[in-house]
């Protein structure tokens, strides 16, 4: 049987096949290159879009910070004629990633003390210029509020008990007058500023307001010391006005004739606009009596409560409402010692008086009153009561072991409350 050998290609045939494969490979490389070239275009565009998008994001973030700064600057300058200029200055000064198209809009809300700032800017592109897009637009807006908008009702609740005699009382007068100088500077009145003073000992002197008392016997004016006793229930420490619940006689040891030993000689001063009037009272302080800070603070609340509008002074428009956005209500409580209710024959224990103090402070804070507290050369064991009473323990409570510390505490409070308190609201 004959077998047949496989055919063997000649060298010419092999050469021809190699040439064919080479032509096919060249054609394949050309196709791949074309595919790669066409697919690279959208890839470059996507990368450019991402890069320019990042630029836009960074620019918007910077513009947002700039309008925030502008709104806050405007709120700080709420009562100034150049408010809008101040706001725009801060926007321009804090934005460097593009060109602000037009002067930032500044809208002032006189009713609620707000300053709204908005701005739009053009940001140059890098990669997107290849596709005819030269700029991108970013916008931002912010609103800040001037808490109080420069207005303030301040109540100074000050301990003038017997332990304050001598240099301690002199230092208190100096510290309080320094605070008044910060508030008023060289003026006797400042727009939207009113100050009340509540000097306290075992009670608070409320002369000559006998109509607030439950009884008014004949010849009252000759023997009434000016001090009322506490009321019962919540009215003992809250801002219930006398038109709702009057005050009973203060009769330590069962006799109103003993009230003078525990009633400070200086009467409380309701909110007043005159620095001279406030200063005259502070300068006239006389130290006597025992300590009841809870009673002193309750009367401090009553000087700030809108429920007492027209009660302290007939026809008065102050105190303003709690929610008035243009006026801050602030109380400063200073004491140099522990409560001593037994000295004035009061039935409460010391612990119960601090419970009443806590209730008063909480009621005030619930109504938006800012509270600063100072203990002056006082036992350390009472500090927790006053740090809890303060708006914040770390920021609004001061322990002053020396006269210099007391002056410094009043100085810091004055510096803080005279700075326009502003916040971003949106």
VMD Tcl script that draws the C-alpha trace (Angstrom):
set ca {
  {0.00 0.00 0.00}
  {1.44 3.18 -1.08}
  {1.79 5.98 1.61}
  {1.75 9.59 0.87}
  {4.14 12.11 2.49}
  {2.76 15.54 3.66}
  {3.42 18.27 1.24}
  {6.24 20.59 2.27}
  {5.93 24.26 1.42}
  {8.61 25.72 -0.68}
  {10.63 28.72 0.55}
  {8.75 31.04 -1.81}
  {5.42 30.00 -0.35}
  {6.69 30.51 3.19}
  {7.95 33.96 2.36}
  {4.58 34.88 0.88}
  {2.73 33.79 4.03}
  {5.01 35.84 6.26}
  {4.38 38.90 4.14}
  {0.63 38.33 4.39}
  {0.75 38.03 8.18}
  {2.84 41.20 8.42}
  {0.29 43.14 6.39}
  {-2.50 41.84 8.62}
  {-0.54 42.80 11.79}
  {0.06 46.29 10.49}
  {-3.62 46.70 9.74}
  {-4.45 45.45 13.29}
  {-2.08 47.92 14.94}
  {-3.67 50.75 12.99}
  {-7.13 49.77 14.18}
  {-6.06 49.60 17.82}
  {-4.41 52.99 17.58}
  {-7.56 54.49 16.13}
  {-9.68 52.92 18.87}
  {-7.34 54.19 21.56}
  {-7.25 57.66 20.03}
  {-11.04 57.95 19.90}
  {-11.53 56.55 23.43}
  {-8.92 58.92 24.91}
  {-10.90 62.01 23.98}
  {-13.81 61.38 26.40}
  {-11.35 60.19 29.03}
  {-9.45 63.48 28.81}
  {-12.73 65.37 28.89}
  {-13.87 63.46 31.98}
  {-10.57 64.10 33.74}
  {-10.75 67.77 32.83}
  {-14.32 68.00 34.03}
  {-13.36 66.37 37.33}
  {-10.39 68.70 37.80}
  {-12.44 71.81 37.02}
  {-15.26 70.48 39.18}
  {-12.82 70.31 42.08}
  {-11.83 73.91 41.39}
  {-15.48 74.92 41.45}
  {-16.04 73.05 44.72}
  {-13.04 74.73 46.34}
  {-14.17 78.12 45.05}
  {-17.70 77.63 46.39}
  {-16.32 76.61 49.78}
  {-14.14 79.70 49.91}
  {-17.02 81.92 48.78}
  {-19.24 80.41 51.49}
  {-16.62 81.23 54.10}
  {-16.32 84.74 52.67}
  {-20.06 85.48 52.86}
  {-20.13 83.98 56.37}
  {-17.43 86.45 57.36}
  {-19.32 89.25 55.64}
  {-22.58 88.44 57.40}
  {-20.88 88.27 60.80}
  {-19.06 91.54 60.16}
  {-22.34 93.18 59.18}
  {-24.04 91.86 62.31}
  {-21.24 93.22 64.48}
  {-21.70 96.61 62.80}
  {-25.50 96.39 63.05}
  {-25.91 99.86 64.53}
  {-23.30 101.50 62.33}
  {-23.93 103.53 59.19}
  {-21.30 101.63 57.19}
  {-22.79 98.20 57.88}
  {-23.04 97.25 54.19}
  {-19.53 98.45 53.43}
  {-18.18 96.42 56.34}
  {-19.96 93.29 55.16}
  {-18.73 93.61 51.55}
  {-15.20 94.35 52.71}
  {-15.03 90.98 54.44}
  {-16.50 89.14 51.44}
  {-13.91 90.60 49.06}
  {-11.09 90.15 51.53}
  {-11.78 86.45 52.04}
  {-12.30 85.34 48.42}
  {-9.35 84.79 46.06}
  {-10.34 81.91 43.80}
  {-12.29 83.87 41.24}
  {-13.95 87.13 40.32}
  {-17.03 88.30 42.21}
  {-19.52 89.34 39.53}
  {-21.25 92.22 41.30}
  {-21.14 93.84 44.71}
  {-22.44 91.28 47.24}
  {-26.06 91.80 48.21}
  {-26.52 92.87 51.84}
  {-30.04 92.81 53.29}
  {-30.62 94.13 56.82}
  {-33.51 92.86 58.93}
  {-34.23 95.66 61.35}
  {-36.98 93.72 63.10}
  {-34.89 90.70 64.06}
  {-31.35 92.06 63.95}
  {-30.26 89.94 60.97}
  {-27.83 90.65 58.14}
  {-28.13 88.48 55.01}
  {-25.25 88.44 52.53}
  {-25.12 86.70 49.14}
  {-22.58 86.72 46.33}
  {-21.89 85.11 42.94}
  {-18.44 84.63 41.44}
  {-16.90 83.45 38.15}
  {-14.14 80.86 38.33}
  {-11.81 80.26 35.35}
  {-11.57 76.71 34.00}
  {-8.41 74.91 32.90}
  {-9.23 71.78 30.89}
  {-12.77 72.69 29.94}
  {-11.47 75.59 27.87}
  {-10.64 72.93 25.25}
  {-14.36 72.48 24.81}
  {-15.27 76.17 24.80}
  {-16.17 76.53 28.48}
  {-14.01 79.29 29.93}
  {-15.70 79.98 33.30}
  {-17.93 78.41 35.92}
  {-20.38 80.20 38.24}
  {-20.55 79.61 41.99}
  {-22.87 81.23 44.53}
  {-23.18 81.37 48.31}
  {-25.38 83.04 50.93}
  {-25.35 83.45 54.71}
  {-27.37 85.19 57.40}
  {-26.04 86.34 60.75}
  {-27.97 87.74 63.68}
  {-26.83 90.38 66.13}
  {-28.09 88.96 69.41}
  {-29.45 92.02 71.09}
  {-28.47 94.17 68.12}
  {-26.65 96.38 70.57}
  {-29.53 96.59 73.09}
  {-29.18 95.39 76.68}
  {-31.12 95.17 79.94}
  {-28.68 94.47 82.77}
  {-29.50 93.67 86.39}
  {-26.69 93.86 88.97}
  {-27.63 91.68 91.97}
  {-25.05 92.62 94.59}
  {-24.35 91.36 98.09}
  {-24.11 94.21 100.63}
  {-24.37 92.08 103.78}
  {-22.49 92.86 106.98}
  {-19.52 90.71 105.93}
  {-18.91 93.10 103.03}
  {-17.94 96.00 105.30}
  {-14.62 97.75 104.75}
  {-12.35 97.13 101.77}
  {-14.60 94.43 100.36}
  {-17.46 96.89 99.88}
  {-15.08 99.52 98.53}
  {-13.76 97.01 95.98}
  {-17.31 96.11 94.97}
  {-18.14 99.77 94.38}
  {-14.98 100.23 92.29}
  {-15.67 97.06 90.28}
  {-19.30 97.98 89.61}
  {-18.37 101.53 88.59}
  {-15.67 100.19 86.26}
  {-18.34 98.05 84.61}
  {-20.58 101.11 84.21}
  {-17.70 103.00 82.61}
  {-17.25 100.21 80.08}
  {-20.97 100.25 79.25}
  {-21.54 104.00 79.13}
  {-18.01 105.32 78.46}
  {-18.29 109.12 78.82}
  {-22.06 109.28 78.22}
  {-24.89 109.36 80.72}
  {-27.24 107.40 78.46}
  {-26.64 104.91 75.66}
  {-29.29 103.89 73.17}
  {-31.12 100.69 74.12}
  {-29.15 100.28 77.38}
  {-30.88 100.06 80.77}
  {-29.38 98.96 84.09}
  {-31.08 97.81 87.30}
  {-29.37 97.35 90.68}
  {-30.58 94.97 93.38}
  {-28.58 95.35 96.60}
  {-29.52 92.49 98.91}
  {-28.95 91.14 102.40}
  {-31.51 89.00 104.24}
  {-34.15 90.63 102.04}
  {-34.38 93.27 99.31}
  {-35.53 96.82 100.03}
  {-38.41 97.75 97.67}
  {-39.33 101.17 99.08}
  {-41.55 103.05 98.43}
  {-43.80 100.47 96.76}
  {-46.19 99.76 99.62}
  {-48.98 98.96 97.16}
  {-47.30 95.61 96.49}
  {-47.96 94.49 100.08}
  {-50.89 92.48 101.35}
  {-51.61 94.95 104.16}
  {-51.18 98.70 104.43}
  {-51.90 99.72 108.03}
  {-52.21 103.26 109.27}
  {-48.91 105.18 109.51}
  {-47.21 102.47 107.44}
  {-44.75 104.95 106.03}
  {-43.32 105.70 109.47}
  {-42.22 102.21 110.45}
  {-42.08 100.16 107.26}
  {-38.44 99.28 106.55}
  {-39.10 98.61 102.86}
  {-38.64 94.84 102.93}
  {-41.28 92.34 101.91}
  {-41.31 88.72 102.95}
  {-41.30 85.79 100.55}
  {-44.50 84.56 99.03}
  {-45.53 80.89 99.05}
  {-45.23 78.32 96.29}
  {-43.47 79.16 93.03}
  {-44.13 82.85 93.61}
  {-41.48 82.71 96.35}
  {-38.76 82.60 93.71}
  {-40.30 83.38 90.31}
  {-41.38 86.54 88.46}
  {-45.08 86.54 89.35}
  {-46.09 90.24 89.54}
  {-47.72 91.73 92.66}
  {-50.91 92.31 90.71}
  {-51.32 88.53 90.79}
  {-49.83 87.74 94.18}
  {-48.93 90.44 96.73}
  {-46.14 90.21 99.29}
  {-46.65 89.61 103.01}
  {-44.97 91.61 105.75}
  {-41.42 90.71 106.71}
  {-41.57 90.07 110.44}
  {-38.45 88.29 111.71}
  {-38.99 86.89 115.16}
  {-42.70 87.64 114.79}
  {-42.37 91.44 114.70}
  {-42.15 93.84 111.78}
  {-40.15 96.10 114.07}
  {-37.22 93.66 113.76}
  {-37.09 93.88 109.97}
  {-34.59 96.72 109.89}
  {-31.74 94.47 111.06}
  {-32.02 92.32 107.96}
  {-33.31 94.77 105.38}
  {-30.56 96.66 103.52}
  {-30.79 100.44 103.72}
  {-30.37 100.80 99.94}
  {-33.53 100.21 97.92}
  {-33.54 98.28 94.63}
  {-33.34 100.37 91.47}
  {-35.47 99.19 88.52}
  {-34.16 99.42 84.97}
  {-32.98 102.95 84.33}
  {-31.14 104.58 81.46}
  {-29.04 107.09 83.42}
  {-25.49 106.15 84.39}
  {-25.49 108.90 87.01}
  {-28.54 107.42 88.73}
  {-27.04 103.94 88.81}
  {-23.67 105.22 89.99}
  {-25.25 107.24 92.78}
  {-26.87 104.11 94.19}
  {-23.69 102.05 93.94}
  {-21.66 104.77 95.67}
  {-24.19 104.94 98.52}
  {-24.04 101.22 99.43}
  {-23.97 100.45 103.15}
  {-23.18 96.94 104.36}
  {-25.46 95.27 106.91}
  {-27.59 92.18 107.46}
  {-27.34 88.48 106.69}
  {-27.24 86.63 103.36}
  {-30.10 85.30 101.20}
  {-28.84 85.14 97.59}
  {-31.97 83.28 96.51}
  {-34.13 86.25 97.50}
  {-31.73 88.72 95.92}
  {-31.72 86.80 92.63}
  {-35.52 86.48 92.55}
  {-35.74 90.28 92.68}
  {-33.07 90.51 89.99}
  {-35.35 88.40 87.80}
  {-38.27 90.69 88.56}
  {-36.32 93.72 87.34}
  {-35.90 91.99 83.96}
  {-39.27 90.29 83.60}
  {-41.76 91.77 81.12}
  {-44.49 90.72 83.57}
  {-43.32 93.66 85.69}
  {-43.53 96.19 82.86}
  {-45.39 99.21 84.17}
  {-45.20 97.81 87.72}
  {-41.82 99.22 88.67}
  {-42.50 102.51 86.89}
  {-45.89 103.60 85.65}
  {-46.09 103.78 81.87}
  {-42.64 102.25 81.42}
  {-41.98 100.31 78.20}
  {-39.25 98.28 79.89}
  {-38.55 95.47 80.58}
  {-39.05 94.38 76.97}
  {-40.43 90.98 76.00}
  {-38.25 87.94 76.60}
  {-38.14 87.11 72.90}
  {-37.17 90.58 71.68}
  {-34.25 89.78 69.34}
  {-32.77 93.26 69.63}
  {-32.28 93.31 73.41}
  {-30.21 90.94 75.55}
  {-31.25 90.41 79.15}
  {-28.30 89.84 81.48}
  {-28.00 89.36 85.24}
  {-24.80 89.53 87.29}
  {-24.98 87.97 90.78}
  {-22.16 88.60 93.29}
  {-21.93 87.22 96.82}
  {-19.22 86.84 99.45}
  {-20.62 84.06 101.64}
  {-22.99 81.28 102.50}
  {-26.72 81.77 102.89}
  {-27.69 82.25 106.55}
  {-31.50 81.96 106.77}
  {-31.48 81.25 110.51}
  {-30.05 84.68 111.25}
  {-33.23 86.35 110.03}
  {-35.46 83.72 111.70}
  {-36.37 82.20 108.35}
  {-37.88 78.68 108.45}
  {-35.82 77.40 105.49}
  {-32.62 75.46 105.86}
  {-29.51 76.60 104.03}
  {-29.95 73.73 101.56}
  {-33.53 74.82 100.84}
  {-32.38 78.36 100.06}
  {-29.95 77.00 97.48}
  {-32.75 74.93 95.97}
  {-34.78 78.13 95.61}
  {-31.75 79.85 94.07}
  {-31.42 77.02 91.56}
  {-35.12 77.29 90.66}
  {-34.81 81.03 90.12}
  {-31.70 80.71 87.98}
  {-33.27 77.98 85.87}
  {-36.43 80.01 85.33}
  {-34.35 82.96 84.21}
  {-32.26 80.86 81.82}
  {-35.40 79.21 80.43}
  {-36.54 82.71 79.42}
  {-33.25 83.53 77.70}
  {-31.65 85.61 80.47}
  {-27.85 85.35 80.47}
  {-26.50 84.87 83.99}
  {-23.01 85.65 85.31}
  {-22.17 84.67 88.89}
  {-19.25 85.69 91.10}
  {-18.21 84.33 94.50}
  {-15.94 86.81 96.29}
  {-13.68 85.51 99.06}
  {-16.36 82.91 99.72}
  {-16.05 79.32 101.00}
  {-15.27 76.91 98.19}
  {-18.17 74.65 99.16}
  {-20.74 77.14 97.78}
  {-19.10 77.47 94.35}
  {-21.08 74.55 92.83}
  {-24.37 76.37 93.50}
  {-23.22 79.47 91.64}
  {-21.50 77.65 88.78}
  {-24.79 75.77 88.26}
  {-26.72 79.06 88.39}
  {-24.54 80.62 85.68}
  {-25.42 80.25 82.01}
  {-22.35 78.03 81.57}
  {-20.08 76.94 84.46}
  {-16.83 77.44 82.53}
  {-17.59 80.76 80.90}
  {-20.07 82.62 83.13}
  {-18.93 81.72 86.65}
  {-16.04 83.46 88.46}
  {-14.43 82.60 91.77}
  {-12.66 85.73 93.06}
  {-10.43 85.03 96.08}
  {-8.93 88.53 96.13}
  {-10.03 92.13 95.56}
  {-7.97 92.18 92.35}
  {-9.78 89.04 91.17}
  {-13.16 90.70 91.78}
  {-12.19 93.72 89.69}
  {-10.90 91.40 86.99}
  {-14.14 89.39 87.00}
  {-16.26 92.52 86.51}
  {-13.82 93.68 83.84}
  {-14.12 90.44 81.88}
  {-17.90 90.53 82.13}
  {-17.94 94.12 80.89}
  {-15.69 93.25 77.97}
  {-17.86 90.30 76.96}
  {-21.26 91.91 77.22}
  {-20.20 95.02 75.31}
  {-18.94 92.99 72.38}
  {-21.77 92.54 69.90}
  {-22.86 88.95 70.32}
  {-23.44 87.54 66.85}
  {-24.19 84.14 65.35}
  {-24.81 82.56 61.98}
  {-28.42 81.49 61.68}
  {-28.41 80.12 58.12}
}
mol new
graphics top color blue
foreach p $ca { graphics top sphere $p radius 0.5 }
foreach p [lrange $ca 0 end-1] q [lrange $ca 1 end] { graphics top cylinder $p $q radius 0.2 }
display resetview
